[in-house]
């Protein structure tokens, strides 16, 4: 390996380390923020990239969620709701306005987590959902929404495809265990794209789609105002049975402690 290559690798590692340190510092600072006023001042000072962008997209994101609720004829009043990766929290707001009983979310980004935490009424978990779903109470939710918080291409990689398939299968098992009987689970993954073209052209034949459908999810027809090319072309739906059944029917038995 040349000295130039070694120097380039060192710079990349140092940049990655600085990013991790910055995230930790940001998280520690935001964990002490107790009001929206404090939060807005910190956002204005630090100028994070994603939070202002999602704030501008809030009306669109709200429409996306409301459209799916209408198309699937979902009742939000008195339900227990979980959003995995809510970002600005538009789905949380809609459920709150329509009388949901309990609203919870999982969010890793410190800005989005803090913003939703400061709304006071939702219950938040600041963690990586790919590793932490087993920490949540099982058979608890009536509706689980996950749009954009999972990248389908993460599980299509070669030569680590078998390992990735196993990781996805385990994640789905934990996800299914969170739903109580008759729970509706909506999964809309993000697909990597550039210049209007997806990295994975045929999403229906992808590893991700095959594994998800093997768990009992169905691929929905395109929903206008929700699905859009090239990043969000597919939505997968699971309606758990009204009575818990054995593995392979779409409702998993409770995991032993």
Rosetta silent file (secondary structure, phi, psi, omega in degrees, C-alpha in Angstrom):
SEQUENCE: XXXXXXXXXXXXXXXXXXXXXXXXXXXXXXXXXXXXXXXXXXXXXXXXXXXXXXXXXXXXXXXXXXXXXXXXXXXXXXXXXXXXXXXXXXXXXXXXXXXXXXXXXXXXXXXXXXXXXXXXXXXXXXXXXXXXXXXXXXXXXXXXXXXXXXXXXXXXXXXXXXXXXXXXXXXXXXXXXXXXXXXXXXXXXXXXXXXXXXXXXXXXXXXXXXXXXXXXXXXXXXXXXXXXXXXXXXXXXXXXXXXXXXXXXXXXXXXXX
SCORE:     score description
SCORE:     0.000 S_00000001
   1 L     0.000  130.735 -178.336    0.000    0.000    0.000 S_00000001
   2 L   -73.095  162.338  178.531    1.419    3.382   -0.992 S_00000001
   3 H   -64.430  -31.824  179.980    1.932    6.209    1.468 S_00000001
   4 H   -67.800  -40.369  178.017   -0.713    8.230   -0.413 S_00000001
   5 H   -64.745  -43.158  179.426   -3.271    5.447    0.018 S_00000001
   6 H   -62.390  -40.669  179.952   -2.432    5.138    3.706 S_00000001
   7 H   -65.453  -40.021  178.486   -2.761    8.897    4.146 S_00000001
   8 H   -64.008  -41.851  178.591   -6.139    8.881    2.398 S_00000001
   9 H   -64.219  -39.663  178.951   -7.417    6.080    4.628 S_00000001
  10 H   -62.195  -43.513  179.262   -6.177    7.914    7.705 S_00000001
  11 H   -62.952  -40.983  178.581   -8.011   11.079    6.677 S_00000001
  12 H   -63.331  -42.358 -179.870  -11.238    9.123    6.094 S_00000001
  13 H   -65.523  -39.726  179.595  -10.928    7.467    9.495 S_00000001
  14 H   -66.989  -40.225  178.293  -10.259   10.786   11.200 S_00000001
  15 H   -64.096  -41.472  178.161  -13.253   12.380    9.472 S_00000001
  16 H   -64.094  -39.683  178.910  -15.475    9.477   10.526 S_00000001
  17 H   -64.850  -42.674  178.414  -14.213    9.766   14.095 S_00000001
  18 H   -61.911  -39.699  178.636  -14.940   13.503   14.165 S_00000001
  19 H   -62.288  -42.194 -179.817  -18.462   12.846   12.885 S_00000001
  20 H   -65.665  -41.784  178.355  -19.077   10.306   15.643 S_00000001
  21 H   -63.230  -42.788  178.814  -17.749   12.654   18.299 S_00000001
  22 H   -60.616  -40.550  179.709  -19.933   15.476   16.962 S_00000001
  23 H   -65.133  -40.733  179.275  -23.010   13.243   17.128 S_00000001
  24 H   -64.360  -44.880  179.455  -22.261   12.254   20.709 S_00000001
  25 H   -62.503  -44.349  178.672  -21.742   15.875   21.756 S_00000001
  26 H   -60.187  -43.350 -179.777  -24.933   16.942   19.993 S_00000001
  27 H   -63.114  -42.400 -179.810  -26.900   14.188   21.683 S_00000001
  28 H   -63.842  -41.648  179.382  -25.578   15.145   25.115 S_00000001
  29 H   -65.366  -47.265 -176.355  -26.453   18.806   24.578 S_00000001
  30 H   -68.622  -27.765  177.419  -29.940   18.079   23.248 S_00000001
  31 H   -63.978  -19.611  179.421  -30.717   15.673   26.090 S_00000001
  32 L   -94.660   -5.516 -179.184  -30.539   18.716   28.396 S_00000001
  33 L   -78.417  129.927 -174.045  -32.900   20.824   26.294 S_00000001
  34 L  -118.004   -6.862 -179.926  -36.309   21.166   27.979 S_00000001
  35 L  -136.091  158.264  176.392  -38.255   23.654   25.845 S_00000001
  36 H   -64.848  -32.317  179.115  -38.982   24.252   22.168 S_00000001
  37 H   -62.728  -46.507  176.773  -37.489   27.715   22.521 S_00000001
  38 H   -60.574  -44.098 -178.086  -34.149   26.272   23.621 S_00000001
  39 H   -62.071  -46.382 -178.955  -34.310   23.703   20.862 S_00000001
  40 H   -63.561  -35.800  176.830  -35.035   26.265   18.140 S_00000001
  41 H   -64.995  -40.369 -179.593  -32.144   28.438   19.301 S_00000001
  42 H   -67.817  -39.962  177.660  -29.782   25.463   19.132 S_00000001
  43 H   -62.848  -43.065  179.310  -31.016   24.519   15.649 S_00000001
  44 H   -63.179  -35.202 -178.733  -30.505   28.109   14.457 S_00000001
  45 H   -74.996  -43.747 -172.869  -27.002   28.104   15.874 S_00000001
  46 H   -87.343  -27.139  179.991  -25.861   24.712   14.609 S_00000001
  47 L    53.931   61.009  175.647  -27.731   24.663   11.272 S_00000001
  48 L   -65.974  154.594 -174.211  -28.137   20.876   10.881 S_00000001
  49 H   -78.524  -45.972 -169.688  -28.774   19.730    7.327 S_00000001
  50 H   -79.883  -38.617 -174.047  -31.677   17.285    7.662 S_00000001
  51 H   -60.475  -49.632  177.718  -33.930   18.888   10.248 S_00000001
  52 H   -61.480  -33.080 -179.788  -34.733   22.091    8.296 S_00000001
  53 H   -65.493  -44.619  179.609  -35.264   20.031    5.144 S_00000001
  54 H   -72.395  -28.593  175.340  -37.834   17.782    6.791 S_00000001
  55 H   -63.423  -40.336  177.413  -39.505   20.768    8.430 S_00000001
  56 H   -67.527  -32.206 -178.633  -40.092   22.196    4.952 S_00000001
  57 L   -85.155    1.636 -173.510  -41.421   18.831    3.742 S_00000001
  58 H   -53.297  -47.080  179.425  -43.812   18.496    6.681 S_00000001
  59 H   -59.439  -38.419  178.922  -47.052   19.176    4.712 S_00000001
  60 H   -67.192  -44.217 -179.609  -46.050   16.566    2.110 S_00000001
  61 H   -65.475  -35.691  176.456  -45.123   13.976    4.742 S_00000001
  62 H   -64.657  -42.876  178.282  -48.378   14.582    6.543 S_00000001
  63 H   -61.808  -40.605  179.241  -50.274   14.037    3.290 S_00000001
  64 H   -57.101  -47.713 -178.858  -48.399   10.788    2.675 S_00000001
  65 H   -67.770  -46.021 -179.134  -49.496    9.363    6.015 S_00000001
  66 H   -62.416  -34.348  178.860  -53.068   10.644    5.788 S_00000001
  67 H   -64.413  -46.022 -179.944  -53.393    9.182    2.285 S_00000001
  68 H   -65.207  -40.828  177.285  -52.415    5.684    3.422 S_00000001
  69 H   -57.755  -42.930 -179.698  -54.747    5.931    6.419 S_00000001
  70 H   -69.870  -45.439 -177.660  -57.596    6.814    4.074 S_00000001
  71 H   -62.363  -38.601 -177.945  -56.789    4.197    1.394 S_00000001
  72 L   -92.054    1.610  179.492  -56.556    1.391    3.985 S_00000001
  73 L    53.890   49.674 -178.743  -59.549    2.709    5.992 S_00000001
  74 L   -86.100  137.636  175.732  -57.539    2.787    9.208 S_00000001
  75 L   -97.128  124.693 -176.938  -59.135    3.961   12.449 S_00000001
  76 L   -99.865  -18.505 -177.926  -56.755    6.047   14.575 S_00000001
  77 L   -66.522  130.478  174.516  -58.994    6.839   17.524 S_00000001
  78 L    68.941   12.611  179.708  -58.037    5.009   20.741 S_00000001
  79 L   -88.145  164.914  169.170  -55.259    2.989   19.082 S_00000001
  80 E  -104.090  120.677 -168.113  -51.722    2.359   20.312 S_00000001
  81 E  -120.095  140.374  174.243  -49.374    3.596   17.568 S_00000001
  82 E  -128.632  128.602  172.035  -45.665    3.156   16.865 S_00000001
  83 E  -113.056  125.779  176.900  -43.659    5.049   14.248 S_00000001
  84 E   -98.093  104.896 -177.953  -40.179    3.753   13.482 S_00000001
  85 L    82.393   60.541 -174.125  -38.190    6.759   12.270 S_00000001
  86 L   -77.274  -12.908 -176.326  -40.778    9.580   12.354 S_00000001
  87 L    55.968 -117.686 -176.509  -38.335   12.398   11.469 S_00000001
  88 L   -70.738  -14.458  173.188  -40.384   15.608   11.932 S_00000001
  89 L    87.422   29.040 -177.594  -43.184   13.528   13.434 S_00000001
  90 H   -65.664  -37.684  177.613  -46.084   14.261   11.101 S_00000001
  91 H   -64.807  -37.696  177.738  -47.606   10.815   11.600 S_00000001
  92 H   -61.665  -43.377 -179.532  -47.403   11.318   15.357 S_00000001
  93 H   -62.051  -44.917 -179.079  -49.251   14.629   15.033 S_00000001
  94 H   -61.861  -45.289 -179.887  -52.023   13.123   12.912 S_00000001
  95 H   -63.453  -39.871  178.743  -52.569   10.251   15.353 S_00000001
  96 H   -63.211  -45.258 -179.218  -52.597   12.677   18.295 S_00000001
  97 H   -65.062  -28.819 -177.075  -55.141   14.939   16.586 S_00000001
  98 L   -97.654   13.113  169.490  -57.390   11.977   15.781 S_00000001
  99 L    87.341   26.933  175.959  -57.505   10.661   19.307 S_00000001
 100 L   -61.279  147.625 -177.086  -54.942    7.878   19.459 S_00000001
 101 L   -77.032  -46.924 -176.004  -54.605    6.386   22.925 S_00000001
 102 E  -141.275  131.298 -176.216  -50.845    5.906   23.083 S_00000001
 103 E  -126.205  122.357 -178.757  -48.223    7.217   20.649 S_00000001
 104 E  -130.430  158.253  179.843  -44.641    5.973   20.654 S_00000001
 105 E  -150.260  155.569  173.432  -41.679    6.380   18.336 S_00000001
 106 E  -118.339  126.208 -178.419  -38.143    5.183   17.729 S_00000001
 107 L  -148.039  130.731 -179.574  -35.667    7.768   16.450 S_00000001
 108 L   -92.838  -35.946 -178.149  -31.863    7.752   16.279 S_00000001
 109 L   -64.613  126.612 -175.045  -31.252   11.272   14.972 S_00000001
 110 H   -66.220  -30.531  179.311  -30.823   13.572   18.010 S_00000001
 111 H   -71.347  -48.127  179.077  -32.594   16.556   16.430 S_00000001
 112 H   -64.920  -40.039  179.919  -35.689   14.617   15.382 S_00000001
 113 H   -62.080  -47.504 -177.945  -35.767   12.730   18.666 S_00000001
 114 H   -64.772  -42.971  179.976  -35.561   15.906   20.739 S_00000001
 115 H   -57.692  -45.656 -179.404  -38.141   17.751   18.653 S_00000001
 116 H   -73.699  -33.909  175.975  -40.690   14.957   19.092 S_00000001
 117 H   -60.553  -38.664 -176.474  -39.790   14.450   22.758 S_00000001
 118 L   -74.362   -8.011  172.187  -40.535   18.115   23.434 S_00000001
 119 L   -69.334  -18.625  173.042  -44.101   17.690   22.157 S_00000001
 120 L    82.423  -38.465 -174.245  -44.566   16.040   25.580 S_00000001
 121 L   -84.863  -26.290  177.338  -47.324   13.588   24.668 S_00000001
 122 L   -83.863  158.848  175.163  -45.435   10.904   22.664 S_00000001
 123 E  -104.616  123.312 -174.828  -43.129    8.330   24.252 S_00000001
 124 E  -115.054  150.719  176.024  -39.776    8.154   22.481 S_00000001
 125 E  -125.517  116.413 -179.004  -36.913    5.674   22.328 S_00000001
 126 L   -92.455   94.549 -177.166  -33.566    7.026   21.128 S_00000001
 127 L  -160.887  168.368  174.482  -31.941    3.982   19.613 S_00000001
 128 L   -82.218  111.276 -174.862  -31.019    2.158   16.426 S_00000001
 129 H   -65.236  -23.198  178.940  -34.170    0.218   15.556 S_00000001
 130 H   -67.358  -18.723 -179.204  -32.172   -2.355   13.574 S_00000001
 131 H  -116.700  -15.075 -167.380  -30.641   -3.475   16.864 S_00000001
 132 H  -118.027    7.021 -177.179  -33.129   -2.479   19.526 S_00000001
 133 H   -60.664  -29.156 -177.424  -36.671   -3.604   18.673 S_00000001
 134 H   -68.063  -12.099  178.337  -36.411   -6.453   21.179 S_00000001
 135 H   -78.116  -18.151 -177.380  -36.268   -3.874   23.993 S_00000001
 136 L   -83.974  154.656  178.707  -39.885   -2.819   23.375 S_00000001
 137 L   -64.605  137.133 -177.518  -42.896   -4.492   24.944 S_00000001
 138 L   -84.215  154.872  177.221  -44.337   -7.246   22.776 S_00000001
 139 L    51.388   51.051 -172.659  -47.913   -7.451   21.435 S_00000001
 140 L  -113.420  -30.230 -166.234  -48.518   -3.814   22.321 S_00000001
 141 E  -108.068  148.608  175.683  -49.423   -1.857   19.165 S_00000001
 142 E   -93.954  -26.899 -179.374  -52.469   -1.641   16.901 S_00000001
 143 E  -143.575  127.370  177.349  -50.669    0.230   14.099 S_00000001
 144 E  -122.603  127.494 -176.601  -46.958    0.267   13.236 S_00000001
 145 E  -121.274  128.428  178.070  -45.661    2.659   10.578 S_00000001
 146 E  -141.389   98.685  176.899  -42.157    2.535    9.118 S_00000001
 147 E  -120.317  120.200  174.623  -41.448    4.682    6.079 S_00000001
 148 E    82.192   -7.818 -177.578  -37.897    5.487    5.031 S_00000001
 149 E   -84.084   -5.917  178.118  -36.286    4.280    8.249 S_00000001
 150 E  -131.214  134.498  179.725  -34.992    1.138    6.595 S_00000001
 151 E   -97.587  117.333 -178.100  -32.916    0.941    3.415 S_00000001
 152 H   -60.944  -35.915 -175.988  -33.843   -2.028    1.243 S_00000001
 153 H   -67.800  -19.457  176.733  -30.447   -2.012   -0.486 S_00000001
 154 H   -58.171  -29.922 -174.686  -28.714   -2.675    2.811 S_00000001
 155 H  -102.956    5.668  179.221  -29.974   -6.252    2.541 S_00000001
 156 L  -102.951    7.123 -172.727  -29.265   -6.773   -1.172 S_00000001
 157 L   -71.656  144.729  174.442  -25.481   -6.679   -0.842 S_00000001
 158 L  -123.361  134.161   16.589  -23.262   -9.354   -2.315 S_00000001
 159 L   -95.310    9.781 -177.857  -21.255  -11.363   -1.108 S_00000001
 160 L   -88.812   24.126 -171.363  -22.794  -10.698    2.360 S_00000001
 161 H   -64.165  -43.146 -178.844  -26.271  -11.483    1.061 S_00000001
 162 H   -63.541  -42.000  177.456  -26.934  -14.544    3.244 S_00000001
 163 H   -63.439  -42.942  179.869  -25.870  -12.662    6.365 S_00000001
 164 H   -63.939  -40.489  177.685  -27.984   -9.678    5.339 S_00000001
 165 H   -60.428  -41.482  178.887  -31.003  -11.911    4.705 S_00000001
 166 H   -64.526  -39.763  178.347  -30.639  -13.342    8.190 S_00000001
 167 H   -64.400  -42.941  179.055  -30.430   -9.867    9.706 S_00000001
 168 H   -65.065  -43.044  179.345  -33.546   -8.751    7.854 S_00000001
 169 H   -60.208  -43.669  179.017  -35.423  -11.905    8.841 S_00000001
 170 H   -64.848  -41.033  179.630  -34.540  -11.382   12.514 S_00000001
 171 H   -62.381  -42.374  179.047  -35.553   -7.713   12.359 S_00000001
 172 H   -65.040  -38.036  177.519  -38.916   -8.652   10.855 S_00000001
 173 H   -60.283  -45.424  178.273  -39.477  -11.284   13.535 S_00000001
 174 H   -64.530  -38.896  179.271  -38.942   -8.657   16.243 S_00000001
 175 H   -62.168  -45.667 -178.566  -41.188   -6.219   14.362 S_00000001
 176 H   -63.480  -33.462 -179.112  -44.031   -8.728   14.125 S_00000001
 177 H   -69.937  -16.126  179.714  -43.833   -9.464   17.834 S_00000001
 178 H   -77.202  -22.097 -176.322  -44.580   -5.814   18.628 S_00000001
 179 E   -86.508  136.272  172.917  -48.069   -6.015   17.127 S_00000001
 180 E   -80.831  168.643  177.632  -51.028   -7.251   19.113 S_00000001
 181 E   -51.862  138.268 -177.284  -53.660   -9.399   17.351 S_00000001
 182 E    74.999    9.120  177.484  -55.267   -7.511   14.422 S_00000001
 183 E   -64.615  143.488  172.677  -52.324   -5.065   14.275 S_00000001
 184 E  -104.727  127.759  178.564  -51.635   -3.362   10.930 S_00000001
 185 E  -118.792  125.968 -178.712  -47.969   -2.985    9.970 S_00000001
 186 E  -118.826  122.410 -175.220  -46.992   -0.712    7.069 S_00000001
 187 E  -124.647  115.823  179.526  -43.454   -0.907    5.745 S_00000001
 188 E  -126.022   95.340 -174.954  -42.213    1.458    3.026 S_00000001
 189 E   -77.290  160.617  173.090  -38.441    1.108    2.562 S_00000001
 190 E   -92.698  141.936  177.809  -36.096    3.565    0.924 S_00000001
 191 L  -116.943  127.761 -179.006  -34.258    2.481   -2.251 S_00000001
 192 L   -60.674  135.322 -179.261  -30.892    4.044   -3.088 S_00000001
 193 E  -149.207  159.565  178.831  -31.053    6.113   -6.254 S_00000001
 194 E  -151.116  133.382  179.568  -29.051    8.644   -8.232 S_00000001
 195 L    54.069   38.531  176.051  -30.052   10.920  -11.115 S_00000001
 196 L    81.344    5.714 -179.154  -33.549    9.475  -11.106 S_00000001
 197 E  -123.064  136.140  178.464  -32.463    5.828  -11.305 S_00000001
 198 E   -78.584  148.361  172.847  -32.592    3.203   -8.577 S_00000001
 199 L   -64.663  -39.729  176.215  -29.611    1.046   -7.725 S_00000001
 200 L  -103.526  110.181 -174.780  -32.043   -1.913   -7.672 S_00000001
 201 L   -72.836  -47.813 -176.798  -34.163   -1.754  -10.805 S_00000001
 202 L  -100.714   92.592 -175.988  -36.605   -4.589  -10.110 S_00000001
 203 H   -69.309  -30.126 -177.118  -37.722   -4.086   -6.510 S_00000001
 204 H   -67.432  -27.236 -179.288  -40.314   -6.885   -6.681 S_00000001
 205 H  -100.986    9.664 -177.215  -37.595   -9.485   -7.338 S_00000001
 206 L   -75.181  161.391  174.911  -35.123   -8.097   -4.816 S_00000001
 207 H   -56.847  -44.488 -178.305  -33.804   -9.962   -1.791 S_00000001
 208 H   -57.247  -50.912 -177.810  -35.599   -7.459    0.438 S_00000001
 209 H   -62.454  -40.466 -178.587  -38.997   -8.022   -1.187 S_00000001
 210 H   -64.845  -44.173 -178.627  -38.625  -11.811   -1.152 S_00000001
 211 H   -66.808  -44.740 -179.427  -37.705  -11.961    2.535 S_00000001
 212 H   -60.919  -44.487 -179.165  -40.449   -9.521    3.573 S_00000001
 213 H   -70.893  -25.768  176.272  -43.104  -11.407    1.619 S_00000001
 214 H   -66.777  -20.025  177.991  -41.900  -14.726    3.048 S_00000001
 215 L   -86.987   -4.521  178.198  -42.997  -13.373    6.447 S_00000001
 216 L   108.298    0.492  175.934  -46.534  -12.839    5.196 S_00000001
 217 L   -72.102  148.354  173.524  -46.400   -9.210    4.047 S_00000001
 218 E  -110.824  146.883  177.037  -48.201   -8.325    0.822 S_00000001
 219 E   -87.425  119.412 -176.816  -46.956   -5.817   -1.744 S_00000001
 220 L   -80.123  153.922  169.172  -49.572   -3.107   -2.189 S_00000001
 221 L   -61.890  158.902  179.841  -50.486   -1.445   -5.476 S_00000001
 222 L   -57.030  132.869  178.642  -48.973    2.003   -5.912 S_00000001
 223 L  -108.219  110.481  178.488  -50.614    4.581   -3.636 S_00000001
 224 L   -58.193  147.470 -177.668  -50.599    8.106   -5.129 S_00000001
 225 L    71.320    3.430  176.692  -49.285   10.828   -2.807 S_00000001
 226 L  -128.632  -59.482  175.751  -47.408    8.143   -0.872 S_00000001
 227 L   -81.969  139.826  174.492  -45.350    6.017   -3.255 S_00000001
 228 E  -156.240  147.389  178.747  -43.079    7.844   -5.661 S_00000001
 229 L   -82.810  151.375   -3.067  -40.144    7.041   -7.874 S_00000001
 230 L   -95.870   -5.357 -169.715  -37.332    6.413   -7.550 S_00000001
 231 L   -84.744  -29.179 -174.317  -36.897    6.279   -3.768 S_00000001
 232 E  -133.477   63.497 -175.564  -40.220    4.964   -2.445 S_00000001
 233 L   -83.625  -14.170 -169.444  -41.877    2.789   -5.103 S_00000001
 234 L  -132.736  142.775  175.610  -43.097   -0.035   -2.847 S_00000001
 235 L  -131.203  134.001 -179.574  -45.205   -0.501    0.272 S_00000001
 236 E  -113.108  137.351 -174.859  -45.627   -3.764    2.159 S_00000001
 237 E  -122.912  137.753  171.708  -48.644   -4.465    4.351 S_00000001
 238 E  -131.240  128.502  169.603  -49.244   -6.942    7.145 S_00000001
 239 E  -113.903  110.909 -177.760  -52.515   -7.365    9.029 S_00000001
 240 L   -68.143  148.113  178.890  -51.893   -9.706   11.935 S_00000001
 241 L   -60.908  157.906  179.198  -54.552  -12.347   12.656 S_00000001
 242 L   -70.602  -19.657  175.349  -57.085  -11.618   15.383 S_00000001
 243 L  -125.768  137.382 -179.482  -55.708  -14.600   17.278 S_00000001
 244 L   -63.879  136.701  179.567  -52.004  -15.392   17.690 S_00000001
 245 L  -124.714 -173.099 -177.702  -50.888  -18.379   15.643 S_00000001
 246 L   -80.207  168.769 -179.560  -47.709  -20.305   15.118 S_00000001
 247 L   -56.807  137.147  176.913  -44.641  -19.099   13.207 S_00000001
 248 L   103.454   -6.783 -179.657  -45.161  -18.692    9.475 S_00000001
 249 L  -104.790    2.290 -179.774  -48.737  -17.404    9.585 S_00000001
 250 L   102.055   -4.299  176.608  -47.849  -13.761   10.036 S_00000001
 251 L  -136.961  118.545 -174.644  -48.023  -13.672   13.843 S_00000001
 252 L   -89.172  149.614  173.341  -45.096  -14.930   15.865 S_00000001
 253 L   -67.447  156.427  178.331  -45.254  -16.498   19.323 S_00000001
 254 L   -63.257  141.002  177.345  -43.876  -14.385   22.142 S_00000001
 255 L   -72.020  143.080  177.778  -40.146  -14.718   22.623 S_00000001
 256 L   -76.054  142.470  178.611  -39.090  -16.440   25.811 S_00000001
 257 L   -79.369    0.000    0.000  -37.320  -14.263   28.341 S_00000001
